[in-house]
Structures are given as C-alpha cells and as structure tokens.
Amino acid sequence: MPPTLETEFKLRAAPAVEVAAVDAAVREAGASLREASTQHHVDVYLDDDRGALAAAGIGLRLRVRGDRRQLTAKTRGRRDGARFERFEYEAPWSQPTPPGTAAALPPPLRDLVEPFVLDHPLREVLRLATRRERRLVAREEQDLAELAIDHTTATARGRSVTFFEVELEAIDDVPACERLVEQLQRTLPLQPASDDKPGHASALLGLQGAPPADGAPTLAALLRQQLLALQQAEASVRSDGAPADVHALRVAARRLRELVRAFRDAWPKPVQARVRAALRELGHRLAAVRELDVLQATLPTLLERLPAPLRAAAPAVVDSASRQRRQLLDAARAWLASGERLDAQRQLQADLDAAAPPVSVATTARQRLASAVRRLQKRARRLPPTPEAGPVHELRIACKRVRYLLEVAAAAGSRAPAAAPGVARAQHELGLACDHEATTRMLLAWLPHLPAGAEALPAAALVGALAAASARRARKARRRSTRSAARLGRDRRLSDLLA
C-alpha cells in the first residue's frame, strides 16, 4: 500500500477550550458541521531501546479503538506554522499485542522502520489516551476537512500529563482550510502547535534527550549524521525505489565511507576495513540499477537523433530496460531486508559506535583535505588531451573525495568550502563522460542476449545504433573533461587549502 500525504493543521490551547466554542467559531467562519461523534482511542508508540525512530523523526504507533487495531507510521515531514505535511503509512493489525520487531510489521511499514531499528526489539515508549470530538467540516456541500477536538492524556515511565488540541485534517481545498484555521486563531485562544502529539507529550514528560552541545561537532556526531542519511535513503529505496532514491542511497554510502576513510585512525585497521567493505558492498548492490536509471534518462535524447526506421523498435527496447530495472531493484530490496544484510548493518553500527575520536576532528579533517587536494590536482595535471575512460573515472572519484572532505572540514569548524562549487562543477562534467561510458557498455552487453531470428533484427539494429551514439557522446565528454581538469589544476582556491 503506497503512503498518503497527510496535510493537517494543529492548534493548542491551555486551558482547554469548550467544544461548543470551537463548533460556534467554525460556523461563524461560514462552514457547516455534520456527522458529529465522540470517539475514544489509545495510541501506543513504539521504538527500540536506543530511540532510533525518534531520532529519525518517525512515529510508529498502534491505535486501538474498540476492537479495531491499526498500525501507522508517520515521517517527520514539513511544518509551516500550524500546517503539518508528512507521509503516512497504514496497515491493519490483528494481533492482541503490538509487534515485537520490525520484521513483524506489514511490508510497507517494515520497509520504512527496519533500516533504523534493524532487529532490535520494539517496546512501548509512550501511550496517548484520547477522547475525540469528531466532525466533518463542509462549505457549500463540499467536504473540506475532518475536525478533531482532542483531550489527550499521555503516560510514560509512571508519569501522566493532559493537553488539549484542535486538528483540522484537509480533505479538499487546502487554502480554504488554511483560512478557516486563521479564523479560529482570531476567534479562540488557540496557537499553532510547534510539534505533533507524541513530540509534545514527550516534551511535557521530559522524555526528550538533551539539546546538542554548542561548537564544532564530534566525530561521533558526524558519523551519526551520515548514518541517519544512509538509513533514510535506504527506507526510501525499500518503500519506493525511484531513481532519485537509488542515487541518494549510493551517495549516502559513499559519503559515510569517505568519512570513515578520512578518520581511519579512529579504528583498528581490520575494523575500518570491514566498515568500508560493508559500505562498498551496499553501493555495489545498487550499481546496475543506477546504470539502468542513467540509461533510461538518456534514451530519449539518443533516440530522437536516430532515423525513423530504427526508432520503430524503441518500445520493445524501453520495455526491456524497464523489466530489467524492476528485476534488479527487487533483488536489491530482497538483499536489503535479508538476515545477512541486517547482521552486517548491526555490525556496521557497532563499529561506528566504537570509534575512538582523534585529538582534534578539525585538525584531522584539514590534514586529510590537504592530502586529497594534492592528489586531485596531481591527477588533473596528468590527464592527457584525449583521455581514456579510466583516468577520467579516477579524476571524478578524486573530485568526490575532495567535495566530501570540504563538507566535513566545514562541519568540524574549519574554513568555509569556497572551492566546493568548482569541484562540484568538474565532478558533474566528468560524471557525464563516465555515465555515457556506462550506457555504452550496458547497450553492448545487451546485444548477445537479444532473441535470435529475423523478428529480432530491428531491436538489434536499434541497440547497436544506440551504443554507437552513446560511444560518440562519451568521446566528446572525455575531451571536454580535459578543460575541467585544467581548471582544477590551476584553481587557486584549492591551492589555498594546502596552506
């Protein structure tokens, strides 16, 4: 079941506002109310003992209302005043007790939750008991929103607090709902909520962790930040798997690998080698999917330049690429959810937690950055006028390394990454050459596997023509890459980083 984008407006008041006053304010704003009812439900929020879901901004709850049980997971989303927008995953739950692990969750929720909690047990961390006065808000016979007037009692660790909240979940015409919310704020002592129910309850009960310390982050904080980005990208690949999701996961793995490489002295050599190997394996598992994504993005441009008779076989080639991508993505998702991968990811997190930080994160970052800049400029100056694919790829990797280290150095309190735009531009241009090379290889690899017979000749001719066109684009891109290399070789902003 795909997620739904939930748009709701949250208002709070202390002390509570009378339900009749809310109803009257809605009617004064020109809306009508119908299907009024009173409901009671209990939300049990789950997390592991490390608070991994809370740290990721994910709320996982089991809602019990009468004999109905519903599991819901919500992402952090975006807040603008009283307006909250976030994705919501739902699935029925038939068991009398909450799920004990992420593996027990229905597939949509498991894919969202498991990258963060792995196989750690889930436990109750918060319980919200709510009496809800529910209404449908309409205007001119058009349902605008569901209005909920909630009195909630939150319980955790033997403590309880009660608070009042008015929610307006948009059904249609979000701007009209926004105007209604503004009218309610003018009429009643209601203020926009700064957080959702579990966040507000956690703050009232003192469950939230200490705020981050001021100053430059520690190595542990940098590692947690990059690991969280990796987990979020993995959840997106498992839940959706769009090309942007696949690319984001590979980039997150590469960034974390480079961070470990930069601070490799924080681990014994076997440990840091194990971490980098695990992250390299993650990128490798999705490499073929990424190459197909690049191919599918490139095909329209390649096809439009070919003669019409050759393009007649295009639908079959496009369909073949789509089928192959689905198969490869399914295989990668199955591996991500496998016991083997969960074991490896648990070991990865344990290894990252065991880092012994250097004396100065900022000093180490500057030293590694200076070394990476020297290697980058050395490769750039050595790039021949008509380079082959290998040196272009190596220069692109050197650009990525410098970019990531610039970001790490800036986060650790070093100088601002003024040279980053030039390195990013060169990386992009070099990447185009590498992408065209990968597309050419993939197309050529298809030729031996096309069906035999006269009916397959049009497809074979088209694939061959596409491979030739891609190879020409790769050659041109490699020649252009020499200009990128020349700029990098004489970039004074990079040279300044060596001082």
Secondary structure, DSSP 8 states (H G I E B T S, - for coil): ---EEEEEEEEEESS---HHHHHHHHHHTT-EEEEEEEEEEEEEEEE-TT-HHHHHT-EEEEEEETTEEEEEEE---EEETTEEEEEEEEEE--SSS--SSGGGS-HHHHHHHHHHHTT---EEEEEEEEEEEEEEEEETTEEEEEEEEEEEEEEETTEEEEEEEEEEEESS-HHHHHHHHHHHHHHSS-EE-SS-HHHHHHHHHT-S-----SSS--HHHHHHHHHHHHHHHHHHHHHT--HHHHHHHHHHHHHHHHHHHHTGGGS-HHHHHHHHHHHHHHHHHTHHHHHHHHHHHHHHHHHHTS-HHHHTTHHHHHHHHHHHHHHHHHHHHHHHTSHHHHHHHHHHHHHHHT----S-HHHHHHHHHHHHHHHHHHHHHH--SS--HHHHHHHHHHHHHHHHHHHHHHHTT----TTHHHHHHHHHHHHHHHHHHHHHHHHHHHGGGS--SGGGHHHHHHHHHHHHHHHHHHHHHHHHHHHHHHHHHT-HHHHHTT-
